[in-house]
Amino acid sequence: MKVVETRKIDRLGRVVLPIELRKEFDIADNSDIDICVDDGQIILKKTEPSCKICLSTAELKEVKGKNVFVCADCRESICK
């Protein structure tokens, strides 16, 4: 694993991601980030949209223009 940069954590537990990384990974203001733990390491991952019902990532549509996604199968089930 490559260390890109070292940053301090503030008293509230926050850390700032370098602008270069945010641009490279298309992380905008208010983006969701997954915090994962694997073999004693803390890993930050850009959250990928998924269906709020079944967690599928296929054929997603926003609900009423909000950042809430539902897949085609769940939309069909809801409409029945």
GROMACS elastic network, one bead per residue, 0.5 to 0.9 nm:
[ bonds ]
;  ai    aj funct       b0    kb
    3     6     6  0.74996   500
    5    18     6  0.81321   500
    7    15     6  0.67599   500
    7    16     6  0.72646   500
    7    17     6  0.82531   500
    7    18     6  0.89071   500
    8    14     6  0.84478   500
    8    15     6  0.64507   500
    8    16     6  0.82976   500
    9    12     6  0.77657   500
    9    13     6  0.54830   500
    9    14     6  0.53435   500
    9    16     6  0.81306   500
   10    13     6  0.52996   500
   10    14     6  0.53741   500
   10    15     6  0.66496   500
   11    14     6  0.74355   500
   16    19     6  0.87290   500
   17    20     6  0.83521   500
   17    21     6  0.67389   500
   17    22     6  0.67266   500
   18    21     6  0.54814   500
   18    22     6  0.64919   500
   18    23     6  0.88352   500
   19    23     6  0.61036   500
   19    24     6  0.84903   500
   20    23     6  0.52224   500
   20    24     6  0.60864   500
   20    25     6  0.86577   500
   21    25     6  0.60348   500
   21    26     6  0.81524   500
   21    27     6  0.80440   500
   22    25     6  0.53696   500
   22    26     6  0.56743   500
   22    28     6  0.69183   500
   23    27     6  0.63695   500
   23    28     6  0.79862   500
   24    27     6  0.79126   500
   25    46     6  0.76231   500
   26    46     6  0.87112   500
   27    30     6  0.84420   500
   27    31     6  0.59893   500
   27    32     6  0.84368   500
   27    33     6  0.87330   500
   27    46     6  0.72188   500
   28    31     6  0.54349   500
   31    46     6  0.78816   500
   31    47     6  0.78554   500
   32    45     6  0.89009   500
   32    46     6  0.66670   500
   32    47     6  0.55522   500
   32    48     6  0.85061   500
   33    44     6  0.64325   500
   33    45     6  0.56166   500
   33    47     6  0.50985   500
   33    48     6  0.88305   500
   34    43     6  0.80633   500
   34    44     6  0.57348   500
   34    46     6  0.61305   500
   34    47     6  0.55470   500
   35    42     6  0.69271   500
   35    43     6  0.58838   500
   35    45     6  0.65493   500
   35    46     6  0.89988   500
   36    41     6  0.81233   500
   36    42     6  0.57783   500
   36    44     6  0.62987   500
   36    45     6  0.75642   500
   37    40     6  0.64300   500
   37    41     6  0.55026   500
   37    43     6  0.60286   500
   37    44     6  0.88633   500
   38    41     6  0.52177   500
   38    42     6  0.66626   500
   38    43     6  0.73372   500
   39    42     6  0.86365   500
   45    48     6  0.87409   500
   47    50     6  0.88915   500
   48    57     6  0.80601   500
   49    52     6  0.88496   500
   49    55     6  0.86074   500
   49    56     6  0.88275   500
   49    57     6  0.66006   500
   49    60     6  0.80245   500
   49    67     6  0.85892   500
   49    68     6  0.83159   500
   49    69     6  0.69178   500
   50    53     6  0.86137   500
   50    54     6  0.80805   500
   50    56     6  0.54078   500
   50    58     6  0.78178   500
   50    60     6  0.71533   500
   50    68     6  0.85163   500
   50    69     6  0.62212   500
   50    70     6  0.73336   500
   50    71     6  0.78355   500
   51    54     6  0.56276   500
   51    56     6  0.51689   500
   51    57     6  0.62822   500
   51    58     6  0.81953   500
   51    60     6  0.66872   500
   51    61     6  0.86139   500
   51    68     6  0.77745   500
   51    69     6  0.50398   500
   51    71     6  0.53805   500
   51    74     6  0.81525   500
   52    55     6  0.57611   500
   52    56     6  0.82727   500
   52    68     6  0.68745   500
   52    69     6  0.60036   500
   52    70     6  0.59092   500
   52    71     6  0.83641   500
   53    56     6  0.81900   500
   53    69     6  0.87242   500
   53    70     6  0.68421   500
   53    71     6  0.82625   500
   53    74     6  0.70550   500
   54    70     6  0.83366   500
   54    71     6  0.80831   500
   54    74     6  0.75352   500
   55    70     6  0.85452   500
   55    71     6  0.84466   500
   56    59     6  0.84338   500
   56    60     6  0.81809   500
   56    70     6  0.83717   500
   56    71     6  0.66512   500
   57    60     6  0.65095   500
   57    70     6  0.89344   500
   57    71     6  0.72669   500
   58    71     6  0.62806   500
   58    72     6  0.78009   500
   59    70     6  0.82154   500
   59    71     6  0.53327   500
   59    72     6  0.57167   500
   59    73     6  0.86161   500
   60    69     6  0.57626   500
   60    70     6  0.54796   500
   60    72     6  0.66242   500
   61    65     6  0.89276   500
   61    68     6  0.81068   500
   61    69     6  0.53332   500
   61    70     6  0.57065   500
   61    71     6  0.64540   500
   61    72     6  0.78151   500
   62    65     6  0.56053   500
   62    66     6  0.59519   500
   62    67     6  0.61179   500
   62    68     6  0.54365   500
   62    70     6  0.66750   500
   63    66     6  0.55987   500
   63    67     6  0.72924   500
   63    68     6  0.56227   500
   63    69     6  0.60294   500
   63    70     6  0.70861   500
   64    67     6  0.87223   500
   64    68     6  0.83850   500
   65    68     6  0.80742   500
   66    69     6  0.80757   500
   70    73     6  0.83567   500
   70    74     6  0.63919   500
   70    75     6  0.63740   500
   71    74     6  0.54798   500
   71    75     6  0.61611   500
   71    76     6  0.86839   500
   72    75     6  0.50760   500
   72    76     6  0.61543   500
   72    77     6  0.86633   500
   73    76     6  0.51727   500
   73    77     6  0.62783   500
   73    78     6  0.87169   500
   74    78     6  0.60636   500
   74    79     6  0.85605   500
   75    78     6  0.51351   500
   75    79     6  0.62100   500
   75    80     6  0.88504   500
   76    79     6  0.52173   500
   76    80     6  0.64883   500
   77    80     6  0.54550   500
